[in-house]
Amino acid sequence: MPITPSIIKSIESLIEIEKSSVANMANISALLMAEANYHWVGFYTVDEENDELVLGPFQGPIACTRLRHGLGVCAKAWDDAKTVVVPDVNKFEGHVACSSHSNSELVIPVKVDGKVVAVLDIDSVEFNAFTRKEIKVLEKIVSKLEDRWEG
Ligand code: SME
């Protein structure tokens, strides 16, 4: 079942009462996983000191704990501060395969005051899993998290 705009209201009511970014990332991951047949949904946050991404709240199989700057889809979204859609991960040079079951991936940066503080990462076992409409809804969800972000 793809993500539909109706989920935005549920996310809003979940996070409007909570300031903790960790709590909000955790519930967003859980809600997205419950709604859609994703393989993995979760967040990596920026570790400025070590110049890498570190695993945050997620749902799904065990994942890579740290992602190097300059390598992989998450790092690309971090660097470009833009959504990255990868219809076939096998064709993305430098893709970091935390799971061999993932075939497509979507990464949306979480930006606060123009700076990327985290990324939302979603993996699917299907190729080309993410529709344009779905990406828009997910970007809207990320914008709600940005509005509530507490560093
Ligand atoms: N595939 C990602 C790594 C994170 S996992 O998919 C959970 C990447 O290339 O950055």
Backbone and ligand atoms as CSV (ligand in chain L), in Angstrom:
chain,resi,resn,atom,element,x,y,z
A,1,MET,N,N,0.859,-1.209,0.000
A,1,MET,CA,C,0.000,0.000,0.000
A,1,MET,C,C,0.889,1.251,0.000
A,2,PRO,N,N,0.706,2.129,-0.979
A,2,PRO,CA,C,1.566,3.329,-0.976
A,2,PRO,C,C,1.125,4.338,0.082
A,3,ILE,N,N,2.046,5.215,0.413
A,3,ILE,CA,C,1.750,6.287,1.364
A,3,ILE,C,C,0.787,7.285,0.705
A,4,THR,N,N,-0.253,7.695,1.433
A,4,THR,CA,C,-1.208,8.667,0.882
A,4,THR,C,C,-1.203,9.937,1.755
A,5,PRO,N,N,-1.729,11.073,1.214
A,5,PRO,CA,C,-1.688,12.326,1.979
A,5,PRO,C,C,-2.368,12.244,3.344
A,6,SER,N,N,-3.292,11.300,3.533
A,6,SER,CA,C,-4.013,11.218,4.817
A,6,SER,C,C,-3.055,10.959,5.990
A,7,ILE,N,N,-1.906,10.411,5.698
A,7,ILE,CA,C,-0.944,10.099,6.768
A,7,ILE,C,C,-0.349,11.384,7.378
A,8,ILE,N,N,-0.375,12.474,6.609
A,8,ILE,CA,C,0.247,13.725,7.088
A,8,ILE,C,C,-0.431,14.182,8.380
A,9,LYS,N,N,-1.765,14.081,8.404
A,9,LYS,CA,C,-2.521,14.483,9.602
A,9,LYS,C,C,-2.116,13.634,10.808
A,10,SER,N,N,-1.990,12.342,10.589
A,10,SER,CA,C,-1.599,11.450,11.702
A,10,SER,C,C,-0.214,11.815,12.216
A,11,ILE,N,N,0.699,12.101,11.309
A,11,ILE,CA,C,2.063,12.474,11.712
A,11,ILE,C,C,2.012,13.783,12.487
A,12,GLU,N,N,1.228,14.728,11.950
A,12,GLU,CA,C,1.118,16.039,12.616
A,12,GLU,C,C,0.654,15.869,14.058
A,13,SER,N,N,-0.402,15.069,14.244
A,13,SER,CA,C,-0.919,14.951,15.615
A,13,SER,C,C,0.053,14.188,16.508
A,14,LEU,N,N,0.843,13.304,15.916
A,14,LEU,CA,C,1.844,12.580,16.709
A,14,LEU,C,C,2.957,13.494,17.199
A,15,ILE,N,N,3.425,14.366,16.318
A,15,ILE,CA,C,4.633,15.109,16.669
A,15,ILE,C,C,4.368,16.514,17.228
A,16,GLU,N,N,3.124,17.010,17.069
A,16,GLU,CA,C,2.885,18.380,17.543
A,16,GLU,C,C,2.949,18.483,19.069
A,17,ILE,N,N,2.769,17.341,19.736
A,17,ILE,CA,C,2.775,17.354,21.200
A,17,ILE,C,C,4.135,16.985,21.777
A,18,GLU,N,N,5.100,16.705,20.900
A,18,GLU,CA,C,6.403,16.234,21.398
A,18,GLU,C,C,7.539,17.033,20.779
A,19,LYS,N,N,8.477,17.450,21.632
A,19,LYS,CA,C,9.604,18.245,21.153
A,19,LYS,C,C,10.821,17.385,20.808
A,20,SER,N,N,10.939,16.223,21.427
A,20,SER,CA,C,12.145,15.416,21.219
A,20,SER,C,C,12.227,14.919,19.770
A,21,SER,N,N,13.311,15.273,19.099
A,21,SER,CA,C,13.486,14.847,17.710
A,21,SER,C,C,13.634,13.335,17.630
A,22,VAL,N,N,14.281,12.742,18.615
A,22,VAL,CA,C,14.464,11.283,18.602
A,22,VAL,C,C,13.102,10.595,18.695
A,23,ALA,N,N,12.267,11.073,19.612
A,23,ALA,CA,C,10.930,10.494,19.763
A,23,ALA,C,C,10.131,10.661,18.471
A,24,ASN,N,N,10.230,11.825,17.859
A,24,ASN,CA,C,9.472,12.073,16.641
A,24,ASN,C,C,9.987,11.230,15.469
A,25,MET,N,N,11.304,11.084,15.360
A,25,MET,CA,C,11.855,10.238,14.290
A,25,MET,C,C,11.430,8.784,14.496
A,26,ALA,N,N,11.369,8.373,15.767
A,26,ALA,CA,C,10.986,6.990,16.078
A,26,ALA,C,C,9.538,6.728,15.661
A,27,ASN,N,N,8.643,7.644,16.021
A,27,ASN,CA,C,7.235,7.426,15.683
A,27,ASN,C,C,6.963,7.599,14.187
A,28,ILE,N,N,7.679,8.490,13.535
A,28,ILE,CA,C,7.508,8.631,12.085
A,28,ILE,C,C,7.945,7.332,11.397
A,29,SER,N,N,9.064,6.771,11.825
A,29,SER,CA,C,9.533,5.509,11.235
A,29,SER,C,C,8.485,4.408,11.419
A,30,ALA,N,N,7.953,4.321,12.641
A,30,ALA,CA,C,6.971,3.266,12.938
A,30,ALA,C,C,5.705,3.438,12.111
A,31,LEU,N,N,5.245,4.688,12.014
A,31,LEU,CA,C,4.011,4.935,11.273
A,31,LEU,C,C,4.193,4.649,9.780
A,32,LEU,N,N,5.312,5.066,9.235
A,32,LEU,CA,C,5.557,4.813,7.804
A,32,LEU,C,C,5.663,3.313,7.544
A,33,MET,N,N,6.321,2.616,8.438
A,33,MET,CA,C,6.479,1.170,8.245
A,33,MET,C,C,5.132,0.465,8.338
A,34,ALA,N,N,4.262,0.954,9.245
A,34,ALA,CA,C,2.943,0.328,9.396
A,34,ALA,C,C,2.059,0.585,8.175
A,35,GLU,N,N,2.266,1.711,7.518
A,35,GLU,CA,C,1.409,2.112,6.393
A,35,GLU,C,C,1.841,1.518,5.062
A,36,ALA,N,N,3.152,1.340,4.912
A,36,ALA,CA,C,3.638,0.933,3.590
A,36,ALA,C,C,4.505,-0.312,3.711
A,37,ASN,N,N,4.618,-0.974,2.610
A,37,ASN,CA,C,5.355,-2.227,2.600
A,37,ASN,C,C,6.844,-1.982,2.313
A,38,TYR,N,N,7.451,-1.112,3.114
A,38,TYR,CA,C,8.864,-0.809,2.894
A,38,TYR,C,C,9.735,-1.898,3.518
A,39,HIS,N,N,10.946,-1.985,3.045
A,39,HIS,CA,C,11.890,-2.955,3.623
A,39,HIS,C,C,12.570,-2.359,4.864
A,40,TRP,N,N,12.865,-1.069,4.772
A,40,TRP,CA,C,13.571,-0.387,5.876
A,40,TRP,C,C,13.188,1.092,5.850
A,41,VAL,N,N,12.866,1.649,6.986
A,41,VAL,CA,C,12.561,3.082,7.105
A,41,VAL,C,C,13.293,3.613,8.322
A,42,GLY,N,N,14.026,4.696,8.162
A,42,GLY,CA,C,14.661,5.248,9.335
A,42,GLY,C,C,15.451,6.502,9.063
A,43,PHE,N,N,16.129,6.926,10.093
A,43,PHE,CA,C,16.866,8.189,10.027
A,43,PHE,C,C,18.335,7.975,10.328
A,44,TYR,N,N,19.165,8.750,9.667
A,44,TYR,CA,C,20.560,8.911,10.060
A,44,TYR,C,C,20.721,10.372,10.450
A,45,THR,N,N,21.415,10.642,11.527
A,45,THR,CA,C,21.641,12.038,11.918
A,45,THR,C,C,23.099,12.411,11.635
A,46,VAL,N,N,23.315,13.713,11.449
A,46,VAL,CA,C,24.661,14.192,11.124
A,46,VAL,C,C,25.499,14.246,12.395
A,47,ASP,N,N,26.645,13.570,12.344
A,47,ASP,CA,C,27.628,13.640,13.425
A,47,ASP,C,C,28.723,14.583,12.928
A,48,GLU,N,N,28.600,15.828,13.315
A,48,GLU,CA,C,29.518,16.861,12.778
A,48,GLU,C,C,30.951,16.618,13.195
A,49,GLU,N,N,31.119,16.197,14.415
A,49,GLU,CA,C,32.461,15.997,14.955
A,49,GLU,C,C,33.247,14.978,14.134
A,50,ASN,N,N,32.576,13.903,13.755
A,50,ASN,CA,C,33.254,12.839,13.010
A,50,ASN,C,C,33.026,12.938,11.503
A,51,ASP,N,N,32.266,13.942,11.079
A,51,ASP,CA,C,31.952,14.157,9.668
A,51,ASP,C,C,31.357,12.892,9.023
A,52,GLU,N,N,30.365,12.308,9.687
A,52,GLU,CA,C,29.683,11.145,9.121
A,52,GLU,C,C,28.235,11.116,9.606
A,53,LEU,N,N,27.484,10.178,9.047
A,53,LEU,CA,C,26.095,10.010,9.475
A,53,LEU,C,C,26.040,8.842,10.453
A,54,VAL,N,N,25.230,9.011,11.481
A,54,VAL,CA,C,25.108,7.932,12.469
A,54,VAL,C,C,23.647,7.471,12.525
A,55,LEU,N,N,23.468,6.179,12.672
A,55,LEU,CA,C,22.130,5.577,12.677
A,55,LEU,C,C,21.253,6.163,13.780
A,56,GLY,N,N,20.025,6.497,13.398
A,56,GLY,CA,C,19.043,7.014,14.350
A,56,GLY,C,C,17.886,6.033,14.462
A,57,PRO,N,N,16.719,6.505,14.898
A,57,PRO,CA,C,15.559,5.623,15.024
A,57,PRO,C,C,15.181,5.015,13.673
A,58,PHE,N,N,14.839,3.726,13.677
A,58,PHE,CA,C,14.465,3.068,12.421
A,58,PHE,C,C,13.564,1.879,12.679
A,59,GLN,N,N,12.984,1.358,11.596
A,59,GLN,CA,C,12.205,0.120,11.616
A,59,GLN,C,C,12.735,-0.751,10.496
A,60,GLY,N,N,12.930,-2.026,10.791
A,60,GLY,CA,C,13.423,-2.936,9.764
A,60,GLY,C,C,14.659,-3.664,10.231
A,61,PRO,N,N,15.324,-4.344,9.292
A,61,PRO,CA,C,16.509,-5.121,9.679
A,61,PRO,C,C,17.654,-4.246,10.184
A,62,ILE,N,N,18.557,-4.855,10.925
A,62,ILE,CA,C,19.762,-4.168,11.417
A,62,ILE,C,C,20.459,-3.480,10.256
A,63,ALA,N,N,20.920,-2.252,10.505
A,63,ALA,CA,C,21.516,-1.474,9.406
A,63,ALA,C,C,22.919,-1.003,9.763
A,64,CYS,N,N,23.604,-0.469,8.767
A,64,CYS,CA,C,24.947,0.081,8.976
A,64,CYS,C,C,24.847,1.179,10.038
A,65,THR,N,N,25.774,1.182,10.982
A,65,THR,CA,C,25.711,2.147,12.079
A,65,THR,C,C,26.187,3.518,11.638
A,66,ARG,N,N,27.275,3.542,10.851
A,66,ARG,CA,C,27.828,4.831,10.419
A,66,ARG,C,C,28.049,4.844,8.918
A,67,LEU,N,N,27.778,6.004,8.320
A,67,LEU,CA,C,27.953,6.163,6.867
A,67,LEU,C,C,28.936,7.294,6.625
A,68,ARG,N,N,29.932,6.994,5.821
A,68,ARG,CA,C,30.988,7.975,5.553
A,68,ARG,C,C,30.511,9.114,4.671
A,69,HIS,N,N,31.068,10.268,4.907
A,69,HIS,CA,C,30.794,11.413,4.042
A,69,HIS,C,C,31.327,11.105,2.639
A,70,GLY,N,N,30.515,11.380,1.612
A,70,GLY,CA,C,30.993,11.192,0.237
A,70,GLY,C,C,30.743,9.818,-0.339
A,71,LEU,N,N,30.121,8.924,0.406
A,71,LEU,CA,C,29.876,7.586,-0.113
A,71,LEU,C,C,28.435,7.154,0.154
A,72,GLY,N,N,27.719,6.817,-0.915
A,72,GLY,CA,C,26.379,6.267,-0.765
A,72,GLY,C,C,25.267,7.280,-0.984
A,73,VAL,N,N,24.057,6.764,-0.921
A,73,VAL,CA,C,22.868,7.564,-1.241
A,73,VAL,C,C,22.569,8.579,-0.128
A,74,CYS,N,N,22.694,8.128,1.110
A,74,CYS,CA,C,22.412,9.044,2.233
A,74,CYS,C,C,23.405,10.208,2.233
A,75,ALA,N,N,24.672,9.884,2.015
A,75,ALA,CA,C,25.700,10.933,2.003
A,75,ALA,C,C,25.467,11.910,0.843
A,76,LYS,N,N,24.942,11.389,-0.263
A,76,LYS,CA,C,24.656,12.262,-1.414
A,76,LYS,C,C,23.552,13.268,-1.054
A,77,ALA,N,N,22.486,12.779,-0.386
A,77,ALA,CA,C,21.391,13.674,0.019
A,77,ALA,C,C,21.889,14.698,1.037
A,78,TRP,N,N,22.794,14.273,1.879
A,78,TRP,CA,C,23.406,15.163,2.885
A,78,TRP,C,C,24.221,16.247,2.179
A,79,ASP,N,N,25.072,15.829,1.257
A,79,ASP,CA,C,25.937,16.775,0.536
A,79,ASP,C,C,25.154,17.764,-0.318
A,80,ASP,N,N,24.176,17.230,-1.053
A,80,ASP,CA,C,23.426,18.083,-1.992
A,80,ASP,C,C,22.275,18.814,-1.320
A,81,ALA,N,N,21.934,18.398,-0.099
A,81,ALA,CA,C,20.777,18.943,0.621
A,81,ALA,C,C,19.511,18.851,-0.233
A,82,LYS,N,N,19.408,17.729,-0.960
A,82,LYS,CA,C,18.249,17.507,-1.843
A,82,LYS,C,C,17.810,16.046,-1.769
A,83,THR,N,N,16.545,15.838,-2.085
A,83,THR,CA,C,16.022,14.475,-2.143
A,83,THR,C,C,16.747,13.685,-3.230
A,84,VAL,N,N,17.111,12.445,-2.902
A,84,VAL,CA,C,17.742,11.573,-3.897
A,84,VAL,C,C,16.853,10.340,-4.089
A,85,VAL,N,N,16.463,10.091,-5.332
A,85,VAL,CA,C,15.633,8.926,-5.657
A,85,VAL,C,C,16.486,7.974,-6.491
A,86,VAL,N,N,16.574,6.738,-6.036
A,86,VAL,CA,C,17.392,5.751,-6.756
A,86,VAL,C,C,16.495,4.567,-7.159
A,87,PRO,N,N,16.069,4.524,-8.416
A,87,PRO,CA,C,15.154,3.457,-8.856
A,87,PRO,C,C,15.786,2.065,-8.824
A,88,ASP,N,N,17.106,2.001,-9.023
A,88,ASP,CA,C,17.814,0.718,-8.972
A,88,ASP,C,C,19.159,0.946,-8.277
A,89,VAL,N,N,19.252,0.469,-7.051
A,89,VAL,CA,C,20.456,0.754,-6.254
A,89,VAL,C,C,21.719,0.134,-6.855
A,90,ASN,N,N,21.535,-0.929,-7.639
A,90,ASN,CA,C,22.694,-1.584,-8.268
A,90,ASN,C,C,23.377,-0.663,-9.267
A,91,LYS,N,N,22.635,0.340,-9.730
A,91,LYS,CA,C,23.188,1.256,-10.728
A,91,LYS,C,C,23.721,2.536,-10.104
A,92,PHE,N,N,23.667,2.629,-8.784
A,92,PHE,CA,C,24.151,3.836,-8.099
A,92,PHE,C,C,25.568,3.567,-7.594
A,93,GLU,N,N,26.518,4.266,-8.191
A,93,GLU,CA,C,27.911,4.029,-7.813
A,93,GLU,C,C,28.153,4.427,-6.353
A,94,GLY,N,N,28.722,3.522,-5.602
A,94,GLY,CA,C,29.024,3.819,-4.200
A,94,GLY,C,C,27.891,3.506,-3.252
A,95,HIS,N,N,26.773,2.967,-3.787
A,95,HIS,CA,C,25.651,2.608,-2.916
A,95,HIS,C,C,26.145,1.714,-1.775
A,96,VAL,N,N,25.713,2.040,-0.554
A,96,VAL,CA,C,26.113,1.249,0.605
A,96,VAL,C,C,25.000,0.226,0.867
A,97,ALA,N,N,25.297,-1.028,0.617
A,97,ALA,CA,C,24.272,-2.083,0.740
A,97,ALA,C,C,24.242,-2.631,2.164
A,98,CYS,N,N,23.361,-2.051,2.991
A,98,CYS,CA,C,23.212,-2.569,4.353
A,98,CYS,C,C,22.425,-3.876,4.299
A,99,SER,N,N,21.591,-4.018,3.266
A,99,SER,CA,C,20.810,-5.243,3.094
A,99,SER,C,C,20.809,-5.602,1.614
A,100,SER,N,N,21.004,-6.867,1.323
A,100,SER,CA,C,21.041,-7.294,-0.083
A,100,SER,C,C,19.633,-7.337,-0.682
A,101,HIS,N,N,18.607,-7.177,0.152
A,101,HIS,CA,C,17.231,-7.232,-0.352
A,101,HIS,C,C,16.749,-5.914,-0.947
A,102,SER,N,N,17.454,-4.822,-0.660
A,102,SER,CA,C,16.996,-3.515,-1.147
A,102,SER,C,C,17.287,-3.354,-2.637
A,103,ASN,N,N,16.272,-2.893,-3.360
A,103,ASN,CA,C,16.486,-2.645,-4.793
A,103,ASN,C,C,16.273,-1.200,-5.206
A,104,SER,N,N,15.461,-0.464,-4.445
A,104,SER,CA,C,15.366,0.974,-4.719
A,104,SER,C,C,15.374,1.722,-3.398
A,105,GLU,N,N,15.697,2.996,-3.491
A,105,GLU,CA,C,15.918,3.770,-2.260
A,105,GLU,C,C,15.535,5.229,-2.464
A,106,LEU,N,N,15.057,5.821,-1.381
A,106,LEU,CA,C,14.703,7.242,-1.383
A,106,LEU,C,C,15.315,7.880,-0.136
A,107,VAL,N,N,16.011,8.984,-0.319
A,107,VAL,CA,C,16.582,9.672,0.841
A,107,VAL,C,C,16.190,11.158,0.787
A,108,ILE,N,N,15.601,11.640,1.884
A,108,ILE,CA,C,15.150,13.038,1.971
A,108,ILE,C,C,15.906,13.723,3.112
A,109,PRO,N,N,16.606,14.816,2.830
A,109,PRO,CA,C,17.321,15.498,3.909
A,109,PRO,C,C,16.378,16.249,4.845
A,110,VAL,N,N,16.749,16.286,6.118
A,110,VAL,CA,C,16.018,17.077,7.119
A,110,VAL,C,C,16.859,18.337,7.327
A,111,LYS,N,N,16.294,19.498,6.974
A,111,LYS,CA,C,17.087,20.734,7.018
A,111,LYS,C,C,16.543,21.701,8.061
A,112,VAL,N,N,17.454,22.210,8.863
A,112,VAL,CA,C,17.062,23.201,9.869
A,112,VAL,C,C,17.994,24.397,9.701
A,113,ASP,N,N,17.421,25.569,9.538
A,113,ASP,CA,C,18.188,26.797,9.283
A,113,ASP,C,C,19.157,26.584,8.109
A,114,GLY,N,N,18.689,25.920,7.080
A,114,GLY,CA,C,19.471,25.717,5.859
A,114,GLY,C,C,20.542,24.655,5.949
A,115,LYS,N,N,20.631,23.992,7.098
A,115,LYS,CA,C,21.669,22.977,7.288
A,115,LYS,C,C,21.046,21.591,7.415
A,116,VAL,N,N,21.674,20.597,6.795
A,116,VAL,CA,C,21.151,19.234,6.933
A,116,VAL,C,C,21.541,18.686,8.311
A,117,VAL,N,N,20.527,18.271,9.073
A,117,VAL,CA,C,20.775,17.738,10.418
A,117,VAL,C,C,20.558,16.221,10.479
A,118,ALA,N,N,19.841,15.712,9.470
A,118,ALA,CA,C,19.536,14.279,9.441
A,118,ALA,C,C,19.026,13.937,8.044
A,119,VAL,N,N,18.854,12.655,7.777
A,119,VAL,CA,C,18.181,12.255,6.527
A,119,VAL,C,C,17.170,11.167,6.865
A,120,LEU,N,N,16.055,11.181,6.114
A,120,LEU,CA,C,15.093,10.079,6.163
A,120,LEU,C,C,15.464,9.140,5.026
A,121,ASP,N,N,15.691,7.879,5.341
A,121,ASP,CA,C,16.115,6.902,4.347
A,121,ASP,C,C,15.058,5.804,4.248
A,122,ILE,N,N,14.614,5.505,3.046
A,122,ILE,CA,C,13.631,4.424,2.862
A,122,ILE,C,C,14.134,3.462,1.787
A,123,ASP,N,N,14.116,2.177,2.108
A,123,ASP,CA,C,14.530,1.139,1.158
A,123,ASP,C,C,13.337,0.270,0.800
A,124,SER,N,N,13.301,-0.150,-0.466
A,124,SER,CA,C,12.243,-1.059,-0.903
A,124,SER,C,C,12.861,-2.255,-1.617
A,125,VAL,N,N,12.208,-3.392,-1.511
A,125,VAL,CA,C,12.696,-4.563,-2.254
A,125,VAL,C,C,12.296,-4.461,-3.727
A,126,GLU,N,N,11.315,-3.615,-4.002
A,126,GLU,CA,C,10.884,-3.433,-5.399
A,126,GLU,C,C,11.794,-2.443,-6.105
A,127,PHE,N,N,11.969,-2.639,-7.391
A,127,PHE,CA,C,12.671,-1.642,-8.186
A,127,PHE,C,C,11.711,-0.479,-8.426
A,128,ASN,N,N,12.242,0.723,-8.507
A,128,ASN,CA,C,11.444,1.900,-8.853
A,128,ASN,C,C,10.173,2.012,-7.998
A,129,ALA,N,N,10.323,1.851,-6.691
A,129,ALA,CA,C,9.152,1.729,-5.815
A,129,ALA,C,C,8.446,3.052,-5.521
A,130,PHE,N,N,9.128,4.169,-5.676
A,130,PHE,CA,C,8.581,5.431,-5.157
A,130,PHE,C,C,7.948,6.284,-6.253
A,131,THR,N,N,6.650,6.570,-6.084
A,131,THR,CA,C,5.955,7.401,-7.069
A,131,THR,C,C,6.207,8.876,-6.733
A,132,ARG,N,N,5.986,9.718,-7.716
A,132,ARG,CA,C,6.217,11.152,-7.491
A,132,ARG,C,C,5.306,11.705,-6.395
A,133,LYS,N,N,4.056,11.227,-6.420
A,133,LYS,CA,C,3.062,11.644,-5.405
A,133,LYS,C,C,3.524,11.241,-4.006
A,134,GLU,N,N,3.995,10.018,-3.910
A,134,GLU,CA,C,4.455,9.486,-2.624
A,134,GLU,C,C,5.656,10.286,-2.105
A,135,ILE,N,N,6.564,10.622,-3.000
A,135,ILE,CA,C,7.756,11.392,-2.606
A,135,ILE,C,C,7.321,12.748,-2.041
A,136,LYS,N,N,6.316,13.356,-2.691
A,136,LYS,CA,C,5.808,14.667,-2.224
A,136,LYS,C,C,5.256,14.548,-0.801
A,137,VAL,N,N,4.488,13.496,-0.552
A,137,VAL,CA,C,3.918,13.284,0.782
A,137,VAL,C,C,5.042,13.093,1.809
A,138,LEU,N,N,6.038,12.302,1.441
A,138,LEU,CA,C,7.147,12.043,2.371
A,138,LEU,C,C,7.948,13.320,2.631
A,139,GLU,N,N,8.098,14.151,1.611
A,139,GLU,CA,C,8.804,15.431,1.807
A,139,GLU,C,C,8.009,16.338,2.745
A,140,LYS,N,N,6.708,16.269,2.639
A,140,LYS,CA,C,5.838,17.065,3.522
A,140,LYS,C,C,6.007,16.597,4.974
A,141,ILE,N,N,6.071,15.300,5.151
A,141,ILE,CA,C,6.265,14.737,6.497
A,141,ILE,C,C,7.601,15.228,7.074
A,142,VAL,N,N,8.628,15.210,6.240
A,142,VAL,CA,C,9.939,15.690,6.693
A,142,VAL,C,C,9.871,17.173,7.058
A,143,SER,N,N,9.080,17.941,6.311
A,143,SER,CA,C,8.982,19.375,6.625
A,143,SER,C,C,8.306,19.586,7.987
A,144,LYS,N,N,7.392,18.694,8.347
A,144,LYS,CA,C,6.755,18.768,9.683
A,144,LYS,C,C,7.793,18.494,10.774
A,145,LEU,N,N,8.652,17.521,10.508
A,145,LEU,CA,C,9.716,17.204,11.473
A,145,LEU,C,C,10.689,18.376,11.597
A,146,GLU,N,N,10.997,18.989,10.470
A,146,GLU,CA,C,11.897,20.159,10.478
A,146,GLU,C,C,11.329,21.273,11.352
A,147,ASP,N,N,10.005,21.498,11.220
A,147,ASP,CA,C,9.343,22.557,12.001
A,147,ASP,C,C,9.461,22.318,13.509
A,148,ARG,N,N,9.508,21.044,13.894
A,148,ARG,CA,C,9.522,20.680,15.319
A,148,ARG,C,C,10.922,20.391,15.837
A,149,TRP,N,N,11.937,20.467,14.954
A,149,TRP,CA,C,13.280,19.956,15.290
A,149,TRP,C,C,13.912,20.662,16.492
A,150,GLU,N,N,14.434,19.864,17.394
A,150,GLU,CA,C,15.206,20.400,18.516
A,150,GLU,C,C,16.551,19.702,18.495
A,151,GLY,N,N,17.619,20.446,18.340
A,151,GLY,CA,C,18.948,19.830,18.180
A,151,GLY,C,C,19.526,19.292,19.471
L,1,SME,N1,N,21.911,2.470,1.239
L,1,SME,C1,C,22.311,3.561,2.080
L,1,SME,C2,C,22.834,3.078,3.399
L,1,SME,C3,C,21.815,3.013,4.484
L,1,SME,S1,S,20.812,1.664,4.391
L,1,SME,O1,O,20.093,1.642,3.146
L,1,SME,C4,C,19.774,1.550,5.677
L,1,SME,C5,C,23.341,4.423,1.368
L,1,SME,O2,O,23.800,4.078,0.283
L,1,SME,O3,O,23.683,5.468,1.912
